[in-house]
Structures are given as C-alpha cells and as structure tokens.
Amino acid sequence: MKFWAHRGCSQRYPENTQTSFEKAMAIRGLTGIETDIQLTRDGELVIIHDERVDRTTEGTGFVKDFSLHEIQSLHIAAGAAKSERILTAAELLDLLKPRLDEGLLLNIELKNSSIPYEGMEEKILDLSARKGVENSIIYSTFYPRSLEKIHRLQPDAHLAVLATHASDCLYFAKGGCGATDIHPFWRCIDVPKDELAGRAVRAWMSGHLYPEKPTGTKLDLAPLEAQGITDIMMNEPEMYIK
C-alpha cells in the first residue's frame, strides 16, 4: 500500500498549510501529497479545499470573491495563539520542489466541479512547467471535462478521475477524458478487483481533520488491498510510516 498525505498531515496540523506540508515532506517513504486549488477574484491560484473560506479561516464568503491580497490577509488558526495564511500554488510548488525532485509526487485537485473557474487548467499547467515540476504532478477533479481539457493542452499529463464510487470513476475514465487512474472513496469500491487491474486506485478518506483529536487507531489495510486499492490518501499518514 502506498501512502499520501491528504491536504498535508491534516489530522495534527491545519489542512493545506505550510506546516501540514512541511510535516508531510519530512516523512520518508511517503508516496505523495494531495492538495486543492481554486482561483481568486484576480485570477491567482490558491491552496484551499472549500469553495468558501468560512470553515478554515475567520473570514466569510467564496474564494472567488476575494483578491489574492484579501484572502492572504485571513488567518488559519493553528493553536497556541498561532496562525497561518492561505498559500498560493506557486508558494507550494517552491516549498515542495526539493522533495518533488527526489521523487515525491503531488496530487493537485482542481476544485472546479461546483464553480467553473475559467482558465484554471491553463494556469496550473503553465505554473507547473515554469517551476519544472510537471512530471511530478497528478491532476484530479470531480469534473471530467476539465480532465479532457488538460489532456488536450498537455497530452502526457498524468490524470485521475475523482468520484465517490469506483464504478463511476471507471465510467468516466473509459469515456475518453484521458485519465489512467481513479480516485474513489475508500468505502465505495463497488466493482470486482479484476476490473481495476492495471490502474492506480488511490482511495481518499474523510473526517478527523485538525483540530479534532487524533483517534490513535490504525486501519487494517489488508481488506482494502484485497479490493484492489493501491494507494491511500489519509490525514494521518505518519501513523503508518515509520
């Protein structure tokens, strides 16, 4: 089983922050890090999961309605009177580049299934190329047409379909969007293992995000491997990699 840090090490540290990514970078044996991108009002790529800033900052409103300056003025609570700010995609790539050059992978989820951010695909492909990390990135989204666009723009880009059920992932992957891999919810592997053969099946998990207390428990991964899952995107990969 291969392990990914979901939004960085997001159980013990605030998700999608510099600290959560730095903690993930320090885990030797980690396959990759997962994160999310959206666009600000002035067209800047920023690292945040929700379409709104309400849950993770003291602000209120949609990411798309903030300028870069405004959104980076918000604070992400990090405990002990500390705070962090929302990163740009460029800042994240600069932070991760030393480890990406060593073989670490980065999964970038385009958060465009609810809000159709115009030009997001071109922007992230251009940024990845300028930073020299395009071969270290997997692009994923719940919106298959966005994958089709990336595939047209960069035919050799590594793509993955996001959906809740493995069957839906396969449906879109076989539909010509250019994706080779699938990213289903870990509890929703609803097809036989042989139908998944030859694909990376990176299952994502949910829940237990900072500041919730760590559960202190570990999953038995053998049943998941038996279903055909090859990788796990989890909030606490440090519990599984020593």
C-alpha positions in Angstrom: 0.0 0.0 0.0 1.3 3.5 -0.9 0.5 6.4 1.4 -0.4 10.0 0.6 -0.8 13.0 2.9 -4.3 14.3 2.4 -4.1 18.1 2.4 -0.7 17.6 4.1 -0.6 16.0 7.6 -4.1 17.4 8.2 -5.0 15.5 11.4 -2.4 17.0 13.6 -1.9 20.3 11.7 -4.2 22.7 9.9 -5.0 21.4 6.5 -3.4 22.8 3.3 -1.0 25.0 5.3 2.8 25.4 5.2 3.2 23.4 8.4 1.0 20.5 7.3 3.0 20.2 4.1 6.4 20.5 5.8 5.4 17.7 8.2 4.4 15.6 5.2 7.7 16.4 3.4 9.6 15.1 6.3 8.1 11.6 6.1 10.5 9.4 4.2 8.6 6.6 2.5 5.6 8.8 1.7 4.5 8.4 -1.9 2.9 11.8 -2.3 0.9 14.8 -1.0 -2.6 15.8 -2.0 -3.9 19.3 -2.2 -6.6 21.6 -3.7 -6.5 24.7 -5.9 -9.0 27.4 -6.6 -8.9 30.9 -8.2 -9.2 34.3 -6.5 -11.1 37.2 -8.0 -8.0 38.4 -9.6 -7.1 35.0 -11.1 -4.5 33.8 -8.7 -4.2 30.1 -7.9 -4.5 29.5 -4.1 -4.4 26.4 -2.0 -7.7 25.8 -0.2 -10.3 22.9 -0.2 -13.7 24.5 0.4 -15.3 26.9 -2.0 -15.8 29.2 0.9 -13.3 30.4 3.5 -15.7 30.1 6.5 -14.6 26.8 7.9 -10.8 27.2 7.9 -10.4 31.0 8.5 -12.1 33.8 10.3 -13.5 35.2 7.0 -16.8 34.7 5.3 -17.5 34.2 1.6 -16.5 32.4 -1.5 -12.8 32.1 -2.5 -13.7 33.5 -6.0 -14.9 36.8 -4.4 -11.6 37.6 -2.7 -8.5 39.2 -4.2 -5.2 37.5 -3.5 -4.3 40.2 -1.1 -7.6 39.9 0.7 -7.5 36.1 1.0 -3.9 36.1 2.2 -4.9 38.6 4.9 -7.1 35.9 6.5 -5.8 33.7 9.3 -5.9 30.0 9.7 -6.0 29.1 13.4 -3.1 26.8 14.3 -3.3 26.6 18.1 -1.3 28.3 20.9 -2.2 31.8 19.6 -0.5 31.0 16.2 -2.0 31.3 12.8 -1.1 30.6 9.2 -2.2 32.0 5.9 -3.5 30.6 2.6 -0.7 29.7 0.3 -0.5 30.4 -3.4 0.1 27.4 -5.7 3.4 28.9 -6.6 4.5 29.1 -3.0 3.5 25.5 -2.5 5.5 24.3 -5.5 8.5 26.3 -4.4 8.2 24.7 -0.9 7.8 21.1 -2.3 10.3 21.3 -5.2 13.3 19.8 -3.3 11.3 16.7 -2.4 9.5 16.6 -5.8 12.9 16.5 -7.4 13.7 13.5 -5.2 10.6 11.5 -6.4 7.8 12.7 -4.1 4.5 13.2 -6.1 1.9 15.9 -5.8 -1.8 15.4 -6.5 -3.5 18.6 -7.4 -7.3 18.5 -7.2 -8.9 21.2 -9.3 -11.9 22.4 -7.3 -14.0 23.2 -10.3 -16.9 20.8 -10.1 -19.1 23.4 -8.3 -17.6 26.7 -9.6 -16.3 26.6 -13.2 -13.1 28.6 -12.8 -12.2 29.9 -16.2 -8.7 29.3 -17.2 -7.7 27.2 -14.2 -6.3 24.4 -16.3 -4.0 26.7 -18.4 -2.8 28.4 -15.3 -1.8 25.3 -13.3 -0.1 23.7 -16.3 1.8 26.8 -17.1 2.9 27.2 -13.4 4.0 23.6 -13.1 6.1 23.9 -16.3 7.7 27.2 -15.1 8.6 25.6 -11.8 10.0 22.5 -13.6 7.8 20.0 -11.7 5.3 19.0 -14.4 6.5 15.3 -14.3 5.8 15.1 -10.5 2.2 16.1 -10.6 -1.1 14.2 -11.0 -4.1 16.3 -11.8 -7.5 15.2 -10.5 -11.0 16.6 -10.4 -14.7 15.5 -10.0 -15.3 17.3 -13.3 -14.2 15.0 -16.2 -14.5 17.8 -18.8 -11.7 19.6 -17.0 -9.5 16.5 -17.4 -10.4 16.4 -21.1 -9.2 20.0 -21.4 -5.9 19.2 -19.6 -5.4 16.2 -21.8 -5.8 18.4 -24.9 -3.5 21.0 -23.6 -0.9 18.6 -22.4 -1.4 15.0 -23.7 1.3 13.5 -21.4 -0.2 15.0 -18.2 -0.9 12.4 -15.5 -4.7 12.5 -14.9 -7.0 10.8 -12.4 -10.8 10.8 -12.1 -12.4 11.6 -8.8 -15.8 10.2 -7.8 -17.4 8.6 -4.8 -17.8 5.2 -6.3 -15.2 3.2 -8.2 -17.7 2.3 -10.8 -18.3 6.0 -11.6 -14.6 6.6 -11.8 -14.2 3.8 -14.3 -17.1 5.0 -16.3 -15.5 8.4 -16.8 -12.0 7.1 -17.2 -13.2 4.8 -20.0 -15.2 7.7 -21.6 -12.2 9.4 -23.1 -11.2 12.1 -20.6 -7.6 11.0 -20.7 -7.3 9.7 -17.2 -5.5 6.5 -16.4 -6.0 6.4 -12.7 -9.1 6.5 -10.4 -9.7 8.2 -7.0 -12.8 6.7 -5.3 -13.9 7.0 -1.7 -12.3 4.2 0.3 -15.6 2.7 1.4 -17.1 2.7 -2.2 -15.1 0.1 -4.1 -18.2 -1.4 -5.8 -16.5 -3.3 -8.7 -14.5 -6.6 -8.7 -10.8 -6.3 -8.2 -10.0 -7.6 -11.7 -11.8 -4.6 -13.3 -9.3 -2.3 -11.5 -6.2 -4.2 -12.7 -3.6 -2.0 -14.4 -4.8 1.2 -12.8 -3.6 3.1 -9.8 -6.5 3.2 -7.4 -5.9 6.0 -4.9 -8.7 5.9 -2.4 -9.4 9.0 -0.4 -10.6 9.2 3.2 -12.6 11.9 5.1 -13.1 13.2 8.6 -10.8 13.6 11.6 -9.2 16.9 10.5 -7.4 19.3 12.7 -8.3 20.4 15.4 -10.1 17.1 16.1 -8.1 14.9 18.4 -6.3 12.0 16.7 -8.1 8.7 17.2 -5.0 6.8 18.0 -6.2 3.8 16.0 -5.0 2.3 12.7 -6.9 0.7 9.9 -6.4 -2.9 8.9 -5.3 -2.2 5.3 -5.3 -5.9 4.1 -9.0 -5.9 3.2 -8.5 -2.7 1.2 -5.7 -4.1 -0.7 -7.8 -7.2 -1.4 -10.4 -4.9 -3.0 -7.8 -3.5 -5.4 -6.8 -0.3 -3.7 -3.2 0.6 -4.4 -2.8 3.9 -2.6 -4.5 5.6 0.4 -4.9 9.4 0.8 -5.1 9.9 4.5 -5.0 12.7 7.0 -2.5 10.9 9.3 0.0 9.0 7.2 2.6 9.4 9.9 0.8 6.7 11.9 1.6 4.2 9.1 5.1 5.1 8.0 7.9 4.9 10.5 
